[in-house]
Amino acid sequence: DQQVKQNSPSLSVQEGRISILNCDYTNSMFDYFLWYKKYPAEGPTFLISISSIKDKNEDGRFTVFLNKSAKHLSLHIVPSQPGDSAVYFCAASANYGGSQGNLIFGKGTKLSVKP
Amino acid sequence: DTGVSQDPRHKITKRGQNVTFRCDPISEHNRLYWYRQTLGQGPEFLTYFQNEAQLEKSRLLSDRFSAERPKGSFSTLEIQRTEQGDSAMYLCASSLVLGPGGGANVLTFGAGSRLTVL
């Protein structure tokens, strides 16, 4: 039973255009959502997060949008660059007993940005 | 600080052998996590420690798996009597959790230890 779902295994975008990566979740107890980026032969690296009390968080070229009623979030990358080509993981955590729980990850979306 | 270090980076073993992985977390972090990643999947939670206490174990962690974190510093993950299904990337991560109101639990991952069981 997947609590965090990334239904698009891959996405191809032209350099300079917008990349939109989507994520759906089922557990209404999740209170933080994070995006990680992973290059081959490296561990995932943190990109951006959003609290469940917000609907948008922006950091440079990266913006995450959260729609709680739809249990959906998306990561926008504008403009996309070839160096953004990587696998992107959506992750979520819930607060248990006043302390943040572990992260639950989706399966990832492989983004390819073509020059 | 050089981040989260994992050793070895690659391990090839025969079915039935025991293997051990080591993780050195970021020194200021109080939590240490083990995840497993297989092809086409995201990282799957195995277990985590807060300081030296092992607080949660996934049902993925069969009795052939054991993790320790003596003295709340480095951690080891041992797999006994390895099976071909254990072939995966084993990821270690650490984080600093400050309690209620502390914000997102941002995990910093190591590069992983890739296990191949023949």
Interface residues (C-beta under 8 A of the other chain):
Chain A: V4 Q6 P9 Y32 L34 Y36 A41 E42 G43 P44 T45 F46 S49 S51 F89 A91 S93 N95 G98 S99 Q100 G101 N102 L103 I104 F105 G106 K107 G108
Chain B: V4 Y33 Y35 G40 Q41 G42 P43 E44 F45 Y48 E56 L91 A93 V97 G99 P100 G102 G103 A104 N105 V106 L107 T108 F109 G110 A111 G112
